[in-house]
Amino acid sequence: MFRLRRFLKDYKLQLIIGPICKLIEAVFELFIPLVTADIIDNGVKNQDVGYVLQKGALMLLLGALGLGFALVCQKSASIASQGFGTKVRNAMFRHINTFSHSELDRLGTPSLITRMTNDVNQLQLAVAMLIRLVIRAPFLVIGALIMAMTIDLKLSLIFFGAALLIGLVLFIVMTRSVPFFRKIQKKLDRISLISRENLSGNRVIRAFDRQESDEARFDEKNDELSHTAVTVGRLSALLNPLTYIIAQAAIIGIVWFGSRFVSDGVLLQGQIIALVNYMTQILLAMIVVSNLVVIFTKASASAARVNEVFDTRPTVVENETEAQEDEAAPCIAFENVSFRYPGSGNALKEISFTVNRGETIGIIGGTGSGKSTLVSLIPRFYDATEGRILVNGADVRDYTFRCLRGKIGLVPQTAALFAGTIRENMRWGKKDATDKEIKKALKISQSYEFVSQLPEKLDKKITAGGKNLSGGQRQRLTIARALVGEPEILILDDSASALDFATDAALRKALHEETKDMTVLMVSQRVGTVRYADRILVLDKGELAGMGTHNELFDHCGVYREICLSQLKAEEVRNP
């Protein structure tokens, strides 16, 4: 947690004022038993109502002042803890946005969400408790011991013995239970993952009638969490009875020996009551300390997980200077490019090819052949393990992200739309795009017909993920979104898989006619989608199995011939 102190630098005032106010409140609280003893020994004993009322008013004043200082402390703690949490979340969100796909794949989306929510909440609670109780609780214990000593040194030995025994109980229980809190955080991650899979893949689960098995999987992990929580709960449950037994035994000892001192005239009855009150204060303060140990243990585990995010360095680092382009160079060039995912073999092996400006390239291959991986290297979602990739003659690693990705319009395999209107979604690639530009992109992507029939047209509200649209409509809108920005390079990563053949053909025709100056890379498993491209790249197990036109590849590339014959009749194979 100490490493996260930088997020508290703007709350130094609250960090000072809060504990001071709580300390003053504790001082007032320590005086209350003395006033009570005075009322009993002087007011009640002498039946002096005026004295009782006078001292009672003093108690009310001490209570009111303590309440005032407590409220100031509470407000300081709220400002500091909530501000701290906000700054940590903002910093985490910004840092996560610097990650390449490699880091996102390694940490996992469910874990990152849990860290930004549950873990930061735990840290907020720790900051609040740091201001409110970390100084107050130990001060009350020490203060109560000192005040007891001022009343009677011999009876204060009971206080010391009780405090040591309560401390020993706390130490034993906490050392046994602390490891379980770390396990609980990991199990929460697992439940978050399962919940996310269930909610995002709910349609698939229902389609395969797997609700019961998925519920069983969730129940299993939930039971594991519950078992761990029950185990630590049982350990923690020992805390209160054991501490109360020790405290009550100490109170009995105080009353037992104190009664003799009263009989001998060494102590007064009110002083015994004061000693009992101080023992109670010690007990309550020690219980607060035990709760603080639990809170800070959880916070320590959460801080380690948050720091892991901050310690993760992006493997794809942005260049700060602008790349030097060569107008005579090809639009895209791969030079002996290989790529491997962490912990696995090569996904791409020594790929080399060039793409000229305005050229349409089809990329085809079987599942897992590396098609999506190849196009993900161009906008630097990943960096090539070996070789280099050039855009306009400059290495992609020499570009700033804004410059490189500003040249590229990418339509991913999964059509991702965001909550908002169609117009707002279309302006992702160009913030000031006019309705005329948006309509042009909608027409090219074959979206204009269904959008124009909507009552709200471009003001149609889209739910998160575009769940209120069909799969084909989502894909066409994501294509339109990429086209609005008029990119130099358009990458369609199997983005027409949900379209019927007629719409797919109309889309390809519109792209050919309306984007003549645009370099287009079309990834697909459909021969019909890529067969009319200027050239086709055939990938097989991460290697470039062939490159050429449809007819050339059918005659000379066995992999492409096999794909064609699996999808087309023999008489349909040749291009007209």
Buried (B, 14 or more C-beta within 10 A) or exposed (E): BEEBEEBBEEBEEBBEBBBBBBBBBBBBBBBBBBBBBBBBBBBBEEEBEEBBEEBBEBBEEBBEBBEBBBEBBBBBBBBBBBBBBEBBBEBBEEBBEBBBBBBBEEBBBBBBBBBBEBBBBBBBBBBBBBBBBBBBBBBBBEBBBEBBBEBBEEBBBBBEBBBEBBBEBBEBBBEBBBEBBBBBBBBBBBBBBBBBBBEEBEEEBEEEEBEEEBEEBBEEBBEBBEEBBEBBEEBBEBBEEBBEEBBBBBBEBBBEBBEEBBEEEEBBBBBBBBBBBBBBBBBBBBBBBBBBBBBBBBBBBBBBBBBEBBEBEBBBEBBEEEBEBEEEBBBBBBBEBBBBBEEEEBBBBBBEBBBBBBBBBBBBBBEEBBBBBBBBBBBBBBBBBBBBBBBBBBBBBBBBBEBBBBBBBBBBBEBBBEEBBBBBBBBBBBEEBEEEBBBBBBBBBBBBEBBEEEEEBBEBEBEEBBEEBEEBBBBBBBBBBBBBBBBBBBBBBBBBBBBEEEBBBBBBEBBBEEBEEBBBBBBBBBBBBBBBBBBBBBBBBBBBBBBBBBEBBBEEBEBBBEBBEEBBEEEEBEEE
